[in-house]
């Protein structure tokens, strides 16, 4: 019984192999979209204009040749500028010979576009600030508690001189994260732009995710600044209570000593309403929600 099963399996496999072999011997038509890669650039030069992302190639070949193309590692259409600089007009059909995937038995029926214009210009370099492209989603009650940290925060960018001189920043690839509820550090690649190179190619991005809470700091003393020695300003009251919003790890460390509240003597003497608002200097990464009282009465005493 087992012997018969083996014979059947072998017969089926042989039949399939023969059928595939016959089928792949027939000629087929196929259309491919291939990204363009410019080669033979002069040393110190790069491509300075936008090129089509892909070209469309219509091929005719037997199944074996097309299968070999499909399995091959080279999926680019290489266009040579032959070491020239300036404006180069390239005929794509004339560049077929630069492509290792093109072999005897493959017929190119059509290429679109047929010609492309390439601007070959000198490379320039510039130090640019890195800007992350973030697509973040947080768990309820969580958010960024501090500014996004990037290390290094700037990179050396080499690219076409006509473009790089007007650039002030360089972006990372988009970073998409969901359900964030804790601090995270990750490595991000920089955006890939034709004709550009960055040193380094990656940056470390730190997202300080914390639970966002509110907290009230009471009894913050209010000081009078720029006051002459012979004058005393009595504030009523002379302390305030402030409510803040921020990350739980940050707000938990904020006390009255971390907050500077003051009124300026010269604003007091120019006031016509009988009260004045205190000015605040806050620690980083917290948001002021309210001040109570937000207006202070005062008494001026001169000696």
ABEGO torsion letter per residue (X at the ends): XAAAAAAAAAAAAAAAAAAAAAAAABBBBBBBBBBBBBBGBBBGBBBABBBBABBBBBBBBBAAAAAAAAABABABBBBBAGGBBEBBBBBAAAAAAABAABBBGBBBABBOBABBBBBBBBBBBBBBBBBBBBBBBBBBGBBBABBBBBOBABBBBBBBAAAAAABABBBBBBBBBBGBABBBBBBBBBBBBBGBBBOBABBBBBBBBBBBBBBBBBGBBBBBBGBBAABBBBBOBABBBBBBBEBAAAAAABBAAABBBBBBAAAAAABAAGBBBBBBBBBBGBBBABBOBABBBBBBBBX
